[in-house]
Amino acid sequence: DPSIAPLKIFDLSTQDRYNDPGRPISTTTLTGERILLQDKDWIYLAGSGSSPKGDFPFLDRMNVKSLKKERLFHCGDASYETFVDFFGKSRKQIITRYESKTEPPNYYLYTLKNKKRKAFTDFKDPAPQMTGMKKQLVKYNREDGIPLSGTLYLPPDYKEGERLPLVVWAYPREYSDPKIAGQIRGSAHRFTFFRGTSQLFYVTQGYAVLDGAQMPVVGDPKTMNDTFIEQIVAAAKAAIDKLDSMGIIDPKRVGVGGHSYGAFMTANLLAHCDLFASGVARSGAYNRTLTPFGFQSERRTVWEAPEIYFKVSPFLHAHKINEPILLIHGEADNNSGTFPIQSRRLYHAVKGHGATARLVMLPNESHGYRAKESVLHVLAEMIEWFDTYVKNRKLD
């Protein structure tokens, strides 16, 4: 009805996962248009259901007149189950995707009234020998009080009290609100796949892996990168201290790694702290003067804030990188901020100052690595590098 004035229904931050009302469910008309799925006065919302305990996906329906909401489906506590689509026009049954730590994802017919499910598919565990891998959500606080978390993976044969070499794998994210920065992301109840060049392959070699270790950069969007270095170092220290206090890792045998902006983070951590024995940086950018009109959420240009571009560019602090660093890059990387010259120049700078570095350039690969030969080569390089400089690190 065009005579009705628009009504604001939701008003919240797009980064606020805990209060996310969900995405409206849509349908396709006979003419190919996407429109909201609506039953009289009701529309449907599906969301990740993020909470301090992790993600628990849900399906709601909402009355567009009263704005009253009803929960139709909510994932259980010991699994990860998401709404896929409705089954039939009655809206009494839905199709879900169900998985757990030990069960691979499969599709089910779920009856909303009695909460019973019937399997549509029967996909098997592609790597049953790894089913016993231990996985848990670890929570800890940064020194400024911001709560952080990461998913910890341990080998199937891990024995309590054993201190393992650790790999911290992360990707920094920017936030303006510290309350949102510490929100839990993901679920510890999801099935773990070993795909491509995943850092989780380190678990098969006897490492503990803290995956998705939160590295929030919090502050005013105009100036948050002024303290980028201090914030990622504090987050890294908090993660290592937590796992050390749990008696799981050897704090002197810790490696750090990341891809793209995570590689940028890795090089900066090696340059500005001594928490790590070595690093693996894939497809990164290291000289921010080569991205002069901004990067990630940085709004200032290099001409407006030259001191910040200098501060956060590991290339310009290459003389401080005294831990071994493995640089990997696709020769055909066309991502605007991570041209291959970035890795080549950092490699020469680190080597020029007498430190240990290795550069691996992958023919015909772009920002991600796809060819079987490239994937296997990257995994071999990553594992051999950390085996040499982390697991079997020679301590004075």
Backbone torsions as a table, in degrees:
resi	resn	phi	psi	omega
1	ASP	NA	109.0	-177.1
2	PRO	-66.0	-13.8	-179.2
3	SER	-80.0	-14.2	-179.1
4	ILE	-85.0	129.5	-179.3
5	ALA	-69.4	146.8	177.9
6	PRO	-59.5	143.9	-178.8
7	LEU	-123.4	127.5	177.5
8	LYS	-75.9	122.5	-177.8
9	ILE	-100.0	-44.8	-179.5
10	PHE	-125.9	141.9	177.0
11	ASP	-145.3	94.3	-176.7
12	LEU	-155.4	169.1	179.6
13	SER	-71.9	140.1	177.1
14	THR	-67.8	-16.8	178.8
15	GLN	-90.4	-8.5	-177.0
16	ASP	-80.8	93.6	-176.0
17	ARG	-72.1	-34.6	-175.4
18	TYR	-66.5	-30.2	-178.0
19	ASN	-106.6	14.8	179.3
20	ASP	-66.3	119.1	-178.2
21	PRO	-75.8	-8.7	-178.0
22	GLY	103.2	166.3	179.6
23	ARG	-96.9	138.7	177.9
24	PRO	-64.2	137.1	177.4
25	ILE	-80.7	134.3	-178.3
26	SER	-118.4	170.4	177.7
27	THR	-140.9	165.1	-178.1
28	THR	-107.4	129.8	178.5
29	THR	-79.5	173.0	179.7
30	LEU	-64.0	-21.8	179.6
31	THR	-94.1	6.4	176.1
32	GLY	88.3	8.5	179.7
33	GLU	-85.9	145.3	175.6
34	ARG	-95.6	122.2	179.2
35	ILE	-132.2	163.1	177.7
36	LEU	-63.4	138.5	173.1
37	LEU	-77.6	117.7	-174.2
38	GLN	-135.2	131.9	173.3
39	ASP	-113.4	100.4	-174.5
40	LYS	55.0	-112.3	-177.3
41	ASP	-96.1	10.6	-174.3
42	TRP	-111.8	135.7	169.6
43	ILE	-119.7	170.3	-174.3
44	TYR	-122.9	143.4	-178.6
45	LEU	-129.8	129.0	177.2
46	ALA	-119.4	134.5	-177.2
47	GLY	-142.6	173.4	-177.6
48	SER	-80.2	-18.2	177.7
49	GLY	63.3	41.2	-178.1
50	SER	-64.4	143.9	-177.9
51	SER	-155.8	171.2	176.9
52	PRO	-60.3	-14.5	178.0
53	LYS	-99.6	0.3	-178.6
54	GLY	117.5	-170.1	-178.0
55	ASP	-89.5	132.7	175.7
56	PHE	-135.3	88.8	-173.1
57	PRO	-55.3	153.5	-175.8
58	PHE	-143.8	167.0	171.0
59	LEU	-134.4	122.2	177.1
60	ASP	-115.7	161.2	164.3
61	ARG	-122.9	145.0	-175.3
62	MET	-130.5	134.6	177.2
63	ASN	-81.5	122.1	-173.9
64	VAL	-73.1	-14.4	178.3
65	LYS	-91.5	-50.0	-178.3
66	SER	-90.6	-15.8	-174.9
67	LEU	64.5	15.2	176.5
68	LYS	-72.4	138.8	-180.0
69	LYS	-116.4	145.9	175.9
70	GLU	-128.5	136.0	179.3
71	ARG	-88.1	121.6	-179.9
72	LEU	-95.0	-32.6	-176.7
73	PHE	-150.5	140.9	177.5
74	HIS	-145.9	130.3	-179.3
75	CYS	-60.5	144.6	178.4
76	GLY	-72.9	175.7	-174.4
77	ASP	-79.2	-22.3	-172.2
78	ALA	-114.4	18.9	-178.3
79	SER	-149.7	-177.1	175.5
80	TYR	-134.7	110.8	-175.4
81	GLU	-131.8	128.5	-176.7
82	THR	-120.1	149.3	174.1
83	PHE	-72.4	132.4	178.0
84	VAL	-107.4	-51.1	-178.3
85	ASP	-169.2	166.9	173.3
86	PHE	-81.6	152.1	176.7
87	PHE	-113.6	108.5	-177.3
88	GLY	84.3	171.0	-175.9
89	LYS	-89.6	-7.8	-177.7
90	SER	-76.8	-17.7	-177.2
91	ARG	63.8	20.5	179.4
92	LYS	-90.7	-16.2	179.4
93	GLN	-132.0	148.1	178.6
94	ILE	-131.1	161.9	172.6
95	ILE	-100.9	128.8	179.8
96	THR	-122.4	160.5	174.1
97	ARG	-113.7	113.3	-172.5
98	TYR	-112.5	136.1	175.8
99	GLU	-152.2	164.6	174.8
100	SER	-146.1	-176.7	180.0
101	LYS	-58.0	-33.9	-174.8
102	THR	-110.1	-7.7	-178.3
103	GLU	-114.0	124.4	178.3
104	PRO	-68.1	158.7	-178.2
105	PRO	-61.1	134.4	173.3
106	ASN	-140.2	159.8	-177.6
107	TYR	-100.7	140.4	-174.5
108	TYR	-133.7	153.4	168.6
109	LEU	-93.4	117.3	-173.3
110	TYR	-113.1	122.7	178.2
111	THR	-90.7	120.1	-173.0
112	LEU	-65.4	-35.1	-174.5
113	LYS	-68.7	-49.8	-176.6
114	ASN	-103.0	0.2	177.2
115	LYS	59.8	29.2	177.1
116	LYS	-96.1	149.6	-179.5
117	ARG	-126.5	149.2	177.8
118	LYS	-127.9	130.1	-173.4
119	ALA	-70.0	134.5	170.7
120	PHE	-94.3	-37.1	-176.2
121	THR	-126.9	165.1	179.9
122	ASP	-142.1	60.8	178.4
123	PHE	-72.9	134.1	-176.3
124	LYS	-91.1	161.7	175.6
125	ASP	-65.6	117.6	-177.5
126	PRO	-73.8	-15.1	-179.2
127	ALA	-141.9	69.0	-175.2
128	PRO	-60.4	-23.5	-180.0
129	GLN	-66.8	-15.7	179.7
130	MET	-104.1	4.5	-176.6
131	THR	-60.5	-30.7	-178.1
132	GLY	-79.6	3.8	179.0
133	MET	-59.5	133.5	-177.5
134	LYS	-84.3	138.0	-174.9
135	LYS	-143.1	130.5	179.0
136	GLN	-153.0	153.0	175.8
137	LEU	-85.5	125.5	-179.5
138	VAL	-111.3	129.4	179.7
139	LYS	-114.2	144.4	179.2
140	TYR	-160.3	171.2	-178.0
141	ASN	-118.3	141.7	172.1
142	ARG	-76.2	161.2	-174.9
143	GLU	-61.1	-22.3	177.6
144	ASP	-89.5	7.9	175.4
145	GLY	93.7	-6.6	179.9
146	ILE	-71.4	124.2	179.3
147	PRO	-72.3	137.3	-179.6
148	LEU	-126.9	168.3	178.1
149	SER	-158.6	167.2	175.6
150	GLY	-164.6	162.0	178.4
151	THR	-98.1	121.1	-177.6
152	LEU	-97.0	128.7	176.8
153	TYR	-114.6	135.0	178.5
154	LEU	-127.6	149.0	179.8
155	PRO	-59.5	152.8	-179.8
156	PRO	-57.5	-31.5	-176.9
157	ASP	-95.9	17.2	-179.2
158	TYR	-64.4	135.1	178.4
159	LYS	-110.8	134.6	-178.5
160	GLU	-55.9	134.1	-178.9
161	GLY	97.1	-16.3	178.7
162	GLU	-76.8	132.5	179.9
163	ARG	-100.7	117.9	-173.6
164	LEU	-102.2	157.4	166.9
165	PRO	-66.0	147.0	-173.9
166	LEU	-119.8	141.2	169.9
167	VAL	-115.5	121.6	174.6
168	VAL	-100.6	119.3	-178.9
169	TRP	-118.4	126.9	-171.5
170	ALA	-151.3	170.1	177.8
171	TYR	-148.3	113.0	-177.3
172	PRO	-65.1	145.4	175.6
173	ARG	-132.0	148.7	-176.5
174	GLU	-100.7	141.6	179.0
175	TYR	-141.0	148.1	174.5
176	SER	-98.5	-17.2	-177.8
177	ASP	-117.1	117.5	-179.6
178	PRO	-62.5	-25.8	179.0
179	LYS	-68.4	-32.2	179.7
180	ILE	-83.2	-31.6	-176.3
181	ALA	-57.9	-33.5	-176.1
182	GLY	-92.8	7.7	-178.8
183	GLN	-66.2	141.9	-179.0
184	ILE	-69.0	136.8	177.7
185	ARG	-117.1	134.0	174.4
186	GLY	85.7	-170.8	-176.7
187	SER	-139.8	139.0	176.9
188	ALA	-81.1	-2.4	-176.6
189	HIS	-99.8	7.6	-179.8
190	ARG	-82.3	151.8	176.6
191	PHE	-72.9	143.1	-176.8
192	THR	-101.0	120.9	175.2
193	PHE	-102.5	146.0	174.0
194	PHE	-105.1	104.5	-174.5
195	ARG	-127.4	149.1	170.1
196	GLY	49.7	-130.5	-177.9
197	THR	-98.8	31.5	-176.1
198	SER	-55.9	138.1	175.9
199	GLN	-66.3	-14.6	-179.7
200	LEU	-68.6	-15.4	176.1
201	PHE	-63.2	-19.7	175.8
202	TYR	-61.1	-29.6	-179.9
203	VAL	-61.8	-34.8	-179.7
204	THR	-68.4	-14.0	-178.0
205	GLN	-106.3	15.1	174.9
206	GLY	90.8	15.9	178.4
207	TYR	-97.5	153.8	161.3
208	ALA	-88.0	140.3	179.9
209	VAL	-125.3	122.5	171.7
210	LEU	-98.5	100.3	-174.2
211	ASP	-95.6	143.8	-179.7
212	GLY	63.1	31.4	177.8
213	ALA	-59.6	122.6	-175.0
214	GLN	-67.1	130.8	178.0
215	MET	-130.1	66.8	-177.1
216	PRO	-74.0	141.4	172.8
217	VAL	-113.1	110.0	-169.0
218	VAL	-112.6	137.8	176.5
219	GLY	157.8	-173.7	175.7
220	ASP	-60.6	129.5	-178.8
221	PRO	-53.0	-24.8	-178.7
222	LYS	-80.2	-23.8	-172.4
223	THR	-134.0	8.2	-172.8
224	MET	-59.9	-31.4	-178.7
225	ASN	-74.0	-5.6	174.8
226	ASP	-60.2	-29.4	-179.4
227	THR	-118.2	25.6	-179.6
228	PHE	-55.0	-49.5	-176.6
229	ILE	-61.5	-50.1	-177.4
230	GLU	-59.9	-37.9	-176.4
231	GLN	-73.0	-40.9	-179.5
232	ILE	-72.7	-33.3	176.6
233	VAL	-65.3	-42.6	179.2
234	ALA	-63.7	-39.5	179.1
235	ALA	-67.2	-41.2	178.8
236	ALA	-64.1	-43.4	179.5
237	LYS	-62.9	-40.8	179.9
238	ALA	-62.6	-40.0	179.9
239	ALA	-65.5	-46.9	-178.9
240	ILE	-65.2	-43.5	179.6
241	ASP	-60.8	-39.7	-179.7
242	LYS	-63.8	-49.4	-178.1
243	LEU	-69.3	-30.7	175.3
244	ASP	-65.9	-43.1	179.8
245	SER	-66.3	-23.8	177.5
246	MET	-81.9	-7.1	179.0
247	GLY	74.2	24.1	-174.5
248	ILE	-98.4	-34.2	-171.5
249	ILE	-122.9	159.4	172.9
250	ASP	-94.5	109.5	-174.3
251	PRO	-63.4	-13.1	178.0
252	LYS	-92.5	-2.6	178.2
253	ARG	-126.6	70.9	-178.2
254	VAL	-126.1	127.7	175.2
255	GLY	-110.7	155.4	179.2
256	VAL	-127.2	145.3	-179.6
257	GLY	-151.9	162.5	177.7
258	GLY	-175.0	165.2	-178.5
259	HIS	-118.4	138.2	177.3
260	SER	62.7	-114.0	178.3
261	TYR	-66.0	-24.9	174.2
262	GLY	-69.2	-30.6	175.4
263	ALA	-70.6	-40.2	174.3
264	PHE	-56.9	-45.0	176.5
265	MET	-60.5	-45.0	-177.8
266	THR	-58.3	-49.6	-179.2
267	ALA	-63.0	-37.5	178.6
268	ASN	-67.5	-38.8	178.5
269	LEU	-64.4	-40.4	178.6
270	LEU	-66.7	-32.2	-178.1
271	ALA	-78.4	-29.5	-169.0
272	HIS	-116.7	4.9	174.3
273	CYS	-153.9	169.5	179.6
274	ASP	-118.7	34.3	-179.2
275	LEU	-79.8	-22.3	-170.6
276	PHE	-117.3	146.9	178.5
277	ALA	-83.0	-25.6	-176.2
278	SER	-168.2	171.2	179.7
279	GLY	-145.7	152.5	173.1
280	VAL	-121.8	118.7	-177.0
281	ALA	-121.1	117.3	-175.4
282	ARG	-113.5	127.6	172.4
283	SER	54.1	46.9	-176.1
284	GLY	-101.7	174.8	172.7
285	ALA	-119.6	132.0	-171.7
286	TYR	-126.3	-13.4	177.4
287	ASN	-120.9	100.2	-173.6
288	ARG	-72.1	-12.2	173.9
289	THR	-69.5	-14.6	175.9
290	LEU	-86.8	-4.8	170.5
291	THR	-123.7	64.6	-165.7
292	PRO	-70.5	-15.3	-177.3
293	PHE	-101.2	19.4	177.4
294	GLY	119.8	163.8	178.3
295	PHE	-155.8	145.6	-175.5
296	GLN	48.5	-118.0	-179.9
297	SER	-100.6	7.2	179.5
298	GLU	-68.3	122.2	-175.2
299	ARG	-95.0	-20.8	-176.8
300	ARG	-83.3	151.1	175.3
301	THR	-88.7	168.5	179.1
302	VAL	-64.5	-25.7	179.5
303	TRP	-78.0	-25.1	178.5
304	GLU	-85.4	-31.4	-176.9
305	ALA	-139.2	60.6	-177.0
306	PRO	-60.1	-33.1	-178.6
307	GLU	-66.9	-31.8	178.8
308	ILE	-74.3	-42.0	177.2
309	TYR	-60.4	-37.3	177.4
310	PHE	-68.7	-44.6	-175.0
311	LYS	-61.9	-40.6	-173.3
312	VAL	-94.7	2.9	-179.9
313	SER	-92.4	106.3	-179.9
314	PRO	-61.4	-26.6	176.3
315	PHE	-58.4	-37.7	-178.4
316	LEU	-81.9	-2.0	174.5
317	HIS	-124.5	26.2	-176.4
318	ALA	-59.9	-27.9	179.7
319	HIS	-68.3	-12.9	178.9
320	LYS	-95.2	-9.9	-179.8
321	ILE	-82.3	98.2	-178.6
322	ASN	-111.8	7.6	172.6
323	GLU	-102.5	148.4	-179.3
324	PRO	-59.7	134.1	-179.8
325	ILE	-129.0	131.8	175.8
326	LEU	-102.1	121.0	179.6
327	LEU	-108.3	125.9	179.4
328	ILE	-124.4	137.0	-177.8
329	HIS	-154.1	143.5	173.1
330	GLY	-78.6	132.2	-178.6
331	GLU	-65.6	-21.5	-178.6
332	ALA	-108.2	25.5	-179.6
333	ASP	-62.2	114.7	-179.4
334	ASN	-107.4	12.2	174.6
335	ASN	-65.4	129.8	-168.8
336	SER	-58.4	-27.6	-176.9
337	GLY	-99.7	-5.7	-172.1
338	THR	-131.4	50.1	176.2
339	PHE	-62.6	149.3	-174.7
340	PRO	-53.8	-26.4	-179.5
341	ILE	-59.3	-25.2	-179.7
342	GLN	-60.0	-47.9	-179.7
343	SER	-71.7	-38.2	-179.5
344	ARG	-61.3	-44.6	-177.1
345	ARG	-69.8	-38.7	178.4
346	LEU	-66.0	-40.2	178.3
347	TYR	-57.4	-49.1	-178.9
348	HIS	-64.7	-35.3	-179.6
349	ALA	-68.1	-44.2	-179.9
350	VAL	-66.0	-47.0	179.1
351	LYS	-62.3	-37.2	-178.9
352	GLY	-64.0	-23.1	177.6
353	HIS	-96.9	10.1	172.9
354	GLY	85.4	8.2	179.6
355	ALA	-88.9	172.5	-177.4
356	THR	-92.2	124.1	179.5
357	ALA	-148.9	152.6	175.4
358	ARG	-137.0	135.8	179.7
359	LEU	-115.6	125.4	178.0
360	VAL	-118.8	115.0	177.6
361	MET	-105.4	128.7	-174.8
362	LEU	-101.4	115.5	-178.4
363	PRO	-59.7	134.9	172.8
364	ASN	65.1	11.9	178.5
365	GLU	-99.5	145.2	178.7
366	SER	-97.6	-140.6	-173.8
367	HIS	-69.8	-31.3	172.2
368	GLY	-111.3	165.7	-174.5
369	TYR	-112.8	127.9	-170.8
370	ARG	-119.0	-39.1	-175.6
371	ALA	-63.8	143.5	179.8
372	LYS	-56.4	-42.4	-179.5
373	GLU	-62.2	-39.8	-179.9
374	SER	-67.8	-45.3	-178.4
375	VAL	-60.1	-48.8	-178.9
376	LEU	-65.2	-37.5	179.9
377	HIS	-66.8	-42.7	179.6
378	VAL	-62.3	-44.4	179.0
379	LEU	-60.8	-43.3	179.9
380	ALA	-62.8	-42.2	179.4
381	GLU	-64.6	-45.3	-177.9
382	MET	-62.1	-46.6	-177.4
383	ILE	-68.2	-45.1	-179.8
384	GLU	-62.5	-37.9	-178.0
385	TRP	-64.1	-49.8	-179.4
386	PHE	-73.6	-29.5	173.7
387	ASP	-59.8	-39.4	-177.8
388	THR	-75.8	-45.0	-169.2
389	TYR	-107.0	-5.3	177.3
390	VAL	-120.7	-66.5	-176.5
391	LYS	-59.0	-48.1	-177.4
392	ASN	-105.4	31.3	-179.1
393	ARG	-58.6	134.6	177.8
394	LYS	-88.7	115.9	-178.5
395	LEU	-96.8	138.5	179.6
396	ASP	-71.5	NA	NA
